Every structure is written in structure tokens, then in C-alpha cells.
Amino acid sequence: MNMKGLIQSPCSSSSSPSAFLRPPCLTSASRDSKFPLLLPQAICTSQRIYQCSGVYMEACHNSYLSKHCMVARFSSGWSETHSLFPKQSLKKSLLPSGAQVTSKSQDVSNAPIVGDDKIGVLLLNLGGPETLEDVQPFLFNLFADPDIIRLPRLFRFLQRPLAQFISVLRAPKSREGYASIGGGSPLRRITDAQAEELRNFLWEKNVPADVYVGMRYWHPFTEEAIEQIKRDGITKLVVLPLYPQFSISTSGSSLRLLESIFREDEYLVNMQHTVIPSWYQRKGYIKAMADLIEKELRNFDCLEQVMIFFSAHGVPLAYVEEAGDPYKAEMEECVDLIMEELETRKITNACTLAYQSRVGPVEWLKPYTDETIIELGQKGVKSLLAVPISFVSEHIETLEEIDVEYKELALKSGIKTWGRVPALGCEPTFISDLADAVIESLPYVGAMAVSNLEARQCTYHRGSERAKE
């Protein structure tokens, strides 16, 4: 079969479902312009401040280390103004007051001395209903979030009534899905296990830290985790969303809630903290994903003919095009990085990226997973390996949507052999790398890097870097 008809770069502007081979569309030089660890003020040589969605974004360039960094600082309140970053270069937009941003890996041999501080790590995740009775109230919490359903200002009083209506309407079908995977979501159990493993790795790396789990839409809620953090007397907190790529509707929503909690609590206002808003570029994460893909490919008779099918959770198109959500750009780069890692192992299969789980009448990111599967079948693809790229835990969207609905659709569409890469879960390489990310962030917990006045005197504009890509 001639695969050339299926080739398309993941960064193509076309929204038609199609596959792409290498070479990647993002160069190594372009990735070097991403924001890694925050650098101390003393070696930050140039900065410019931006305001976006109520957040002051300070980009700084350090000529000494040839690195870039970013600090995000909340202004008072939530703003609906557009970002002053180019839409493709908006990095992170919702971080608690005083939060610092870290994302890339570095050598952790010089681990910070903890001293008398009590270190805490807060893992943020979506949450899920644990029983069938939980489904409707879980859905209500989900749709009551203004970052999930965005209503015009004049109609925001309808947010909760609309959420009630939608949750009651969708609950019967959702219950059927959860019943098919055992009667509830395994997300809490898996996230608790990840927290325990992360704690173990941190202690092995000489960082005695407590790890907490805060869910956005079900127990243990973020508010519950914060109360436990206060009771335990944590003095330094690292906030780590369990979403590899940043989106307004995932990490952004959780961090927006966290900001509102911090703003109203004197203990939290004074507690030093930092945020790792996305970490899809980290070598440990990329290696762990490549390991799982390589292992599953070995189950196919002709692994060279297998299409690697990355399926990511979708978001409404307006989030990217109007609100400047970096999710699509980060997802495409993430796929590039994984495929580059596979290339080093002599694995050069064709691959494609599509987006699943869309709801409602509005347009979401394309290509859609279901439409892409049908098209690949029509084009003669016979072997498909599904990779849940935006999920680090098994839950309804992997166990039911991918394993049942999309597998059935693939077989009906002419695909003969189907496989699926498991979510990362507690994979040791992955969890160890998250521990390294936490350790790397500790030196930057606390004080802001520069004042607004100092930032305005600087000239660096990251948009010019992105324009060169």
C-alpha cells in the first residue's frame, strides 16, 4: 500500500483527518525557545511584561545560560482581555498568586536542601464518579465550570441551571458507560497510587515531601486537599497538574480555582508555592511514552505497517483561536517529540493525531478521532495502534470511548488489527521524572522575580522567537 497519500505534518493548518510521517514540523531550535526553569533575578538580563486573562506574564532571557524563562503572576480578578502573546506562543495563563513556572528537565544532582521547611506536592486532576449514583452530580460540577461551558457575561446567571439541565439529560448515557467499566471511574484509585509512588521517589531522592491529590469535579476536591495541606503545616508547596499539556479547560480551570482559594486565605497567601503548568517536553515523560508504544508495537505481526494513532482529548476551537489556548501547539509538539524518540530506536511508522470526546454543537479541534478512524479505514490502513496522548490515567475516555467505541468503529471501517497503548499510570520512568520536576522547581518556590516596573524596562519579546519557527 502506498502510504504517501496519508502523509501530513501535524502542524498543518488543514483540519482534514490524515496521517503524517517524519520529519517533524517543529525543529529542535524551536523547542529550545520554550520556557524552562525560572532563573534567579540576578541573571535575568531582559524582560517584558504582558497581561493576559488577568495574569501578568513576564518573559525573560538569560544570556549567561542561553535559556528562557517565564513568571506568571495573578492580577486581581479574572479578565477577558485577549492575550498580548501571539496565539501560538501563549504559554500558561492561570497560575496562583506568586506562582513560578517550570517545565523542562535539568540535572538534579544538586538537589536543594530542604532544611526546616515542610514540603508538599499538590497533584491536580479531573476527578470522576466512583459509583453510578455519583454520575449526575459529577456531571453537574463539570458543566457548572465556566471554563468548560463559557457563557457570555450577560447570561452567566444561567450557568448552574444549564449545568443542571445538561447533567440530568446526559446522566443516563453516562451511567451506561461507567457501568461498562465496572460501575465507576478508576481515576481516584490510580491518582492516589501515583501520589504514593511520587512520594516514594521523592524520599529516595532525599526530598521528604507529602503528596496530596486535589480533584476538580469530584472527591477529594481541591478544597479538601488544601485544608489537609494547612492542617499538616506545609510551608512550601509545588502544584503539579497531571495534564502533560496545558489547556484552559484542564490545568487552567484547576489553577483558576486554586487562585481563588489562595486569594481568600491568609495562610495560603503567605505560603511559598510554585506551579509546573505543563511538562510534555520532559525527557522522562517522552521516554516513558515511547517505551509503552514500542512494547505494544511488538504485538503486531508486521509492526512496520502499523499506523500509530495519537488520540487526544479535544477542546472547543474557540479556546485556541480566540482565547489563545496553547493546547493544540503543545499537543502537536508532544507528538513530534515522541516520534523523534521512536526514530532513535529505528521505529519510523506513520502516525496521526486526532481529538476525541467532543460534546455540544460548537466546533472542536479537528480532525476528530471518529472521522479519522473511518478515513484511515477507507484509505486502506489495516493495523492501528491507539495512543491516549493526553491521559496519564485510565478512565472513561480510555476504557470505554477508546477501547469499546473506537475499536468497534475501527473494525467496522476495515481496520483488521487494533491495539491500544495503556495510560502511563505508575510507570517508574514517568513517576521518577515527575519527582525530578518537583525537585527542580524547589529553588524557585516563593518570591516573585521582578516588579512590574522593573519588567517594563526590559525588551525581550518571546513572540519574535516564535515567528522564526
FENWOSUL-V907494 format. One record per run of one state. SS is the DSSP state (A for helix, B for strand, O for the rest). FROM is the first residue (numbers start at 1). LEN is the number of residues. If there is no record, write none. Layout:
# FENWOSUL-V907494
ss=SS from=FROM len=LEN
ss=SS from=FROM len=LEN
This chain:
# FENWOSUL-V907494
ss=O from=1 len=2
ss=A from=3 len=4
ss=O from=7 len=13
ss=B from=20 len=1
ss=O from=21 len=7
ss=A from=28 len=5
ss=O from=33 len=8
ss=A from=41 len=3
ss=O from=44 len=2
ss=B from=46 len=7
ss=O from=53 len=2
ss=B from=55 len=8
ss=O from=63 len=4
ss=B from=67 len=8
ss=O from=75 len=12
ss=A from=87 len=3
ss=O from=90 len=10
ss=B from=100 len=2
ss=O from=102 len=17
ss=B from=119 len=7
ss=O from=126 len=8
ss=A from=134 len=10
ss=O from=144 len=9
ss=A from=153 len=28
ss=O from=181 len=6
ss=A from=187 len=18
ss=O from=205 len=4
ss=B from=209 len=7
ss=O from=216 len=5
ss=B from=221 len=1
ss=A from=222 len=10
ss=O from=232 len=4
ss=B from=236 len=6
ss=O from=242 len=6
ss=A from=248 len=16
ss=O from=264 len=2
ss=A from=266 len=5
ss=O from=271 len=1
ss=B from=272 len=5
ss=O from=277 len=6
ss=A from=283 len=15
ss=O from=298 len=5
ss=A from=303 len=3
ss=O from=306 len=1
ss=B from=307 len=7
ss=O from=314 len=2
ss=B from=316 len=1
ss=A from=317 len=5
ss=O from=322 len=5
ss=A from=327 len=17
ss=O from=344 len=7
ss=B from=351 len=6
ss=O from=357 len=7
ss=B from=364 len=1
ss=O from=365 len=3
ss=B from=368 len=1
ss=A from=369 len=10
ss=O from=379 len=4
ss=B from=383 len=6
ss=O from=389 len=7
ss=A from=396 len=17
ss=O from=413 len=4
ss=B from=417 len=5
ss=O from=422 len=6
ss=A from=428 len=15
ss=O from=443 len=9
ss=A from=452 len=5
ss=O from=457 len=5
ss=A from=462 len=6
ss=O from=468 len=2
